[in-house]
Amino acid sequence: MAGGGEVPPSEEGEEVIKGHKYFVATVTRPPKVYRGNPFQVEVGLAYGGSWPADKPIELYRFANRVPLLFQRGACGVTEAIVRTDWKNYLLSQSKGAMPVGPMALLVHIASVWVPFTSESKEAIAHYPELIKEIQLGVQECGRKLAAHIRKRKAADYEHKRRSLFELYIEELSQSLGKISGRQPDTIKEEFLKVAHEMTATLDDEALEAAADTKNVKKPKKTRAEAED
């Protein structure tokens, strides 16, 4: 938990882990109180990379930095995740089930007294205050994820548009050359230049997304290449 009542800023961005590119987002909720006991919820997710897109997400639960490995179905953390409408964040989800997609979700609860369901300390109790805070943290991460997915879809769409445009550049250049009297090759070069300038950034993002989907590892640069 952050000292002095300060909450660390939420973070998001893309990271390369073991040759795979992931979108990572984290959220730290402000400290709250349940039944007189202070607690704080932290949520993080990693999307893409080598995670399978057709299977339920991986959920990792922690209490005071200790992983909870058993009784996932009886845990309040799981209930909070299942009750969240993940379709709002562009992930498929059946009713009463975990969302499906290439993602790992981490939920951590820090407290001076963690409410476990039993003495085995394998699952978090279903306190409304806890479930609400977990959902709020998950929803905040979900909004960042949805923005990332929309951005990737927009990049892919622009890449397809440019590819379609390039199919007709040759014929269009010939026609404009006859009308204007200019060389078709010059017109073609100008069209290609404009097309690349308008879609360069989005095109790179689309290619990176395709590489991630296929789990293609990019070769590491040598020190000489990095210096160049």
N, C-alpha and C positions, 0 to 999 in steps of 0.2 A: 504494500500500500504506500502511496506517495505521502511524504512527510509534509507537515504544515498545512494540510488540507488542499494541497495543490494536486491537480490531476495531469499526468503526462499527456501531451497532445496525441491525437490519433494519427496513425501513419498509414500510408498506402504507397504502392509502387510495384515495379517488376524486379524480380531477382532471379539470377541464374544459379541453380542448385544442382550439382552433379550433372551438368550438361543440359539440364532442362530449365525452361523459363517458366516462372510462376508469377501470377499476380498475388501480391501479399497485402493484406489490410489488417490493422489492429485497432482495437478500441479499449480504452480504460474508462469505466464508468465512475462517476463521483461516489465517494463513500456513502453508504446508507446504513440504516439500523433496522433490525428485526428483533422484536421482543427484548429490546434493551441491549442487543449485541451488535456492534459495528461490523460491517462487511464491505467488501469491494469486489466487483466483477470485472474480469478482463476477458476479452474475446479476440481471437485472431483466426484468420483463414488464409489458405493457400490454394489458388485455383489454377488449373491447367497442368502443364508439365507432363509427368508420367502417370497421373491419376487416371483410371478408366472412366470414360464418359457415360457408360451405360450401367453403372452400378451405384448403389447408395453411397453417399459421402462417408468419409471416415471421421468419426467423432472421437476426440480425445478430451477426457475430463480430468481436471486437477483440483485438489483442495490443499491450500497452503503449500503449493509446489510439489505435492505428492500425487502421482498418477493414480486414478481409480480404474482398475483393470476389470472388475467384475460387476455383476448386477446392473448392467447398463440400462436394461429395460425398466428397472425399478427406481431409477434415478430421476430426481427433479430436473437435472440438466437436460436429460433426454426428452422429458415432457415439454420443456420450454422450446426445444428445437423442433419437435414434431408439431407443436401448436402454432409455430410460425408459418405464415403463408409464403413459401419460397417461390411460388409462381410470380409473385411481385418482383422477384429479383432474378427472373429469367432462368430458373431451375425447375425441372419437372418434379412433381410430387403427388403421390397418391394420398387419399384421405387417411389420416392416422399413421402415416409412415414417414420415414426419413426422406429428405430430398435426394434426387438422383443427379449426379454430375461429377466432373473431375475435380473434386475439392476435398480438402481436409479442414476440419473445423476444430478449434481448440477453445475450451472454456475453462477459466481458472477462477476459483472463489477463494479469497483471502479473508480470514476472520479469526478473532481471538477464540471463538467457539463455533466451529463448523457443525451444523446440524445434520449428522449422519442418521441414516434410517436404523442402524443397529450398531452394536459394539464392534462389529467387524470392519466398520468404516470403509465400506465399498460403494456406497451410494448416498447422494444428498437428499435430505428430506424435502417434501413438496410444500415448502412455505410459499405463500403467494408473493411476499416481498422479494424473495430470491428469484422465483420464476419470472416475475415482471422485469427485474433488472437484467436477467440473462437475455430475455427477449429484446429489451431495448438495445443492449449491446450487439446482439446478433442482427437486429434490424439495421442498425447503423452500418455495420460491416456489409450487410446485404445491399444497401444502397450504393456503396462504393463498388461492390462487385457488379451490380447491374449497370452502372455507368461504364465500367471497364468493358463488359460484354457488348454493350451498345456501340462503344467506340470501335471495337474489333469488327463488329458486323458492318459498321459504316465504312471502315477501311476495306473490307472485302468487297462491299458493293461498289465502291469507287474503282477498285482494281478491275472488277468485271466490266464496268462501264468503259474504262480506258481500253481494255483488251478488245471490246466490241468495236470501239471507235477506230482502233488501229487496223481492223479488218477491212475498213472501207477507205482508209487514207489514200491508198494507191489510186483507186478509181476516182475519188474526189479530187485529188491533185491533178490528174489528167484532165478532168472536166474544167476545173478552174484555170488550168494552163491554157486551154483552148479559148476560154472566154477573155482572160486578161492578157494573154500573149506572153506570160512569164513561163520560165522553165518549170515543168512539173516537179523535178527533183528538188528545186529550191522551196517550192510550196510544201512538199512533203516533209522536208527537214524542219520547216517552221511549225507545221502541225505537230510533229513528234516532239519538238522542243516544248511547245505549250502544254501538250498532254502530260509530259513528264514533270514539268514544273508545277502543274495544278494538282497532280496526284502523287508526287514523290513521297511525302511523309506517310500518307495513308497506304500507299502501295507497300512500303517497307513494313508497316505494321501488319498488313494482310499476309505477307510472306512469312513473317515471324510467327504469326498465328498458325499458318499451315505447317510450319516446321514443328511447332509444339504439338500439334494434333497428331503428327506422324511419329512423334518421339525421336526426331532426328537430332543427334548431338552435333553441335557446331564444333569444328576443330579449334583448338586453342592457338592463339597467336604466339609466335616466338618473341623473344625479347627484341630482336632486330626489327620484326614487323611492327611491334608496338611502338618502337622509337620512331619508325618511319611514319 
